Amino acid sequence: MSKALVFSLQDENPEVRQNAIRDLTRIYDLMYQTSQILQRAMDDPEADVRETAQWAVDKLSRMRPLPISRNHLDNQ
């Protein structure tokens, strides 16, 4: 899926690029919802589930915020 999105973002057809951008925002929304579920999983009665949930939350928390390009700021 990630390769398809990367290729779609570079497609010559602007509609394909727009759809890829929309798909990325849906994935971001899903990640946000998932992180909330993972927070609750860190209180799971099973130690292995808590440990795996903590690992996943740590991994997600390392994601860097999206940089805003200088061109974008100049065009506002």
C-alpha atoms as a printed R data frame, in Angstrom:
   type eleno elety resid chain resno      x      y       z
1  ATOM     1    CA   MET     A     1  0.000  0.000   0.000
2  ATOM     2    CA   SER     A     2  2.772  2.470   0.860
3  ATOM     3    CA   LYS     A     3  4.462  1.930  -2.502
4  ATOM     4    CA   ALA     A     4  1.177  2.532  -4.297
5  ATOM     5    CA   LEU     A     5  0.693  5.811  -2.428
6  ATOM     6    CA   VAL     A     6  4.234  6.950  -3.195
7  ATOM     7    CA   PHE     A     7  3.755  6.204  -6.880
8  ATOM     8    CA   SER     A     8  0.336  7.864  -6.855
9  ATOM     9    CA   LEU     A     9  1.741 11.038  -5.300
10 ATOM    10    CA   GLN     A    10  4.154 11.237  -8.245
11 ATOM    11    CA   ASP     A    11  1.604 10.385 -10.943
12 ATOM    12    CA   GLU     A    12  1.249 12.754 -13.884
13 ATOM    13    CA   ASN     A    13 -2.534 12.818 -13.427
14 ATOM    14    CA   PRO     A    14 -3.531 15.495 -10.867
15 ATOM    15    CA   GLU     A    15 -6.651 13.550  -9.849
16 ATOM    16    CA   VAL     A    16 -4.506 10.558  -8.928
17 ATOM    17    CA   ARG     A    17 -2.238 12.800  -6.822
18 ATOM    18    CA   GLN     A    18 -5.257 14.395  -5.124
19 ATOM    19    CA   ASN     A    19 -6.729 10.985  -4.292
20 ATOM    20    CA   ALA     A    20 -3.391  9.843  -2.851
21 ATOM    21    CA   ILE     A    21 -3.304 12.937  -0.613
22 ATOM    22    CA   ARG     A    22 -6.836 12.209   0.590
23 ATOM    23    CA   ASP     A    23 -5.870  8.602   1.278
24 ATOM    24    CA   LEU     A    24 -2.898  9.756   3.346
25 ATOM    25    CA   THR     A    25 -5.134 11.947   5.492
26 ATOM    26    CA   ARG     A    26 -7.436  8.978   6.074
27 ATOM    27    CA   ILE     A    27 -4.455  6.911   7.188
28 ATOM    28    CA   TYR     A    28 -3.389  9.700   9.561
29 ATOM    29    CA   ASP     A    29 -6.913  9.829  11.047
30 ATOM    30    CA   LEU     A    30 -6.855  6.053  11.482
31 ATOM    31    CA   MET     A    31 -3.484  6.256  13.231
32 ATOM    32    CA   TYR     A    32 -4.890  8.828  15.655
33 ATOM    33    CA   GLN     A    33 -7.860  6.577  16.472
34 ATOM    34    CA   THR     A    34 -5.561  3.590  16.809
35 ATOM    35    CA   SER     A    35 -3.279  5.422  19.214
36 ATOM    36    CA   GLN     A    36 -6.264  6.069  21.495
37 ATOM    37    CA   ILE     A    37 -7.121  2.360  21.449
38 ATOM    38    CA   LEU     A    38 -3.480  1.521  22.174
39 ATOM    39    CA   GLN     A    39 -3.542  3.816  25.196
40 ATOM    40    CA   ARG     A    40 -6.398  1.723  26.620
41 ATOM    41    CA   ALA     A    41 -4.561 -1.495  25.718
42 ATOM    42    CA   MET     A    42 -1.715 -0.413  27.987
43 ATOM    43    CA   ASP     A    43 -4.114 -1.174  30.877
44 ATOM    44    CA   ASP     A    44 -4.928 -4.657  29.576
45 ATOM    45    CA   PRO     A    45 -4.957 -7.428  32.192
46 ATOM    46    CA   GLU     A    46 -2.420 -9.419  30.127
47 ATOM    47    CA   ALA     A    47  1.193 -8.321  30.553
48 ATOM    48    CA   ASP     A    48  2.146 -9.302  26.989
49 ATOM    49    CA   VAL     A    49 -0.656 -7.135  25.579
50 ATOM    50    CA   ARG     A    50  0.387 -4.188  27.759
51 ATOM    51    CA   GLU     A    51  4.005 -4.581  26.676
52 ATOM    52    CA   THR     A    52  3.112 -4.763  22.982
53 ATOM    53    CA   ALA     A    53  0.772 -1.768  23.291
54 ATOM    54    CA   GLN     A    54  3.547  0.222  24.968
55 ATOM    55    CA   TRP     A    55  5.951 -0.754  22.185
56 ATOM    56    CA   ALA     A    56  3.435  0.428  19.565
57 ATOM    57    CA   VAL     A    57  2.743  3.719  21.372
58 ATOM    58    CA   ASP     A    58  6.496  4.353  21.646
59 ATOM    59    CA   LYS     A    59  6.893  3.666  17.931
60 ATOM    60    CA   LEU     A    60  4.026  5.991  16.982
61 ATOM    61    CA   SER     A    61  5.267  8.737  19.306
62 ATOM    62    CA   ARG     A    62  8.553  8.876  17.383
63 ATOM    63    CA   MET     A    63  6.745 10.127  14.295
64 ATOM    64    CA   ARG     A    64  7.906 13.593  13.400
65 ATOM    65    CA   PRO     A    65  5.416 16.358  12.686
66 ATOM    66    CA   LEU     A    66  4.978 17.200   9.039
67 ATOM    67    CA   PRO     A    67  7.225 20.037   7.914
68 ATOM    68    CA   ILE     A    68  5.488 23.012   6.329
69 ATOM    69    CA   SER     A    69  7.355 24.159   3.263
70 ATOM    70    CA   ARG     A    70  8.430 27.772   2.927
71 ATOM    71    CA   ASN     A    71  6.541 27.969  -0.415
72 ATOM    72    CA   HIS     A    72  3.328 27.017   1.338
73 ATOM    73    CA   LEU     A    73  3.729 29.810   3.874
74 ATOM    74    CA   ASP     A    74  4.533 32.354   1.149
75 ATOM    75    CA   ASN     A    75  1.389 31.418  -0.821
76 ATOM    76    CA   GLN     A    76 -1.012 32.101   2.031
